[in-house]
Amino acid sequence: MTMLPQAIHAAGFKYHLVWFIELFALAMQQLHAASQRTLLRSCIHGVSFNAKHLGVCLAHNRRVLSLRRNLSFSSIDPVTISRDRHEVTFRLKDESVVTQKITPTPKVKKEKLEGALSLLLASPDSDSTTSGPWFGSVEWELDASGDAIHRHAAVSSYNECEEIERLIMAEAEEMKHHPHIARLQDRDGPIYMTITCTTHSPRGLSGRDVRLAAKINEVLMNFRTTAPVNTDDQEHPSRDEIMELRRRTIGDNRQKILEALKDCGCETSKSLNDS
């Protein structure tokens, strides 16, 4: 019986040690990425990266880590795509499962897509795509049609929005790929952005889509995209308002996809570079 308090104390120490390691890793990633982009950020905003900015990002990352813990999948087979590649099953920490439609491109390997999605997507049971007081999301969501993934961001200024889009498009250009980005601003509030990754030819969710999404995550790690600085003292949007805003921006991107397919004839063409 005397060993029980010691065991509890050891378990608590282990939990906090793991938490510290995760936070420190995020801080190092933040510092490395920021050092590479300092010049560009300075040219646009007229300010340099400093310890105060890092402190703000670290505080934000601490909230991100907390959110990730609440949205984690099961450690066993978290994402499984069916053999016919028409459905994906998400296994949650409570061992419940959620099944959704998925439309992968023909050449992407099922196992690689499963692994990538387990890192990118929020757990469906949390309803993270609509919950919480902010438009911005930490992780990606799978479109209802299964052929695209979306991530939402809310930023404080037009210049910051332009910088984010510039960095994202630079990453996409290196991969010879491109996302669709919708913007929406309501009165004097933050600028809402929804970033969509999908493949036109052949239609579906490809390996390049999930690789680009991972690169976009690295870009967004340098910005406060869930709760912009200039909205801390403003009235928070309601859950219903967030749902409607996200429907609008996703709808804008879906329309852009349809227009792109019509313009280039991608819906009937073939591609060897979809994996």
Secondary structure, DSSP 8 states (H G I E B T S, - for coil): -THHHHHHHHHHHHHHHHHHHHHHHHHHHHHHHHHHHHHHHHHHHS----HHHHHHHHHHHHHHHHHHHHT-B-SSS-EEE-TTSSEEEEEBTTS-EEEEE--B-TTS-HHHHHHHHHHHB--GGGTTTT-SS-S--SSBEE-TTSSEEEEEEEES-HHHHHHHHHHHHHHHHHTT---EEEEEE-TTS-EEEEEEEEBTTTTBB-HHHHHHHHHHHHHHTTS--SS-GGGTTS----HHHHHHHHHHHHHHHHHHHHHHHHHHTTTT---S---
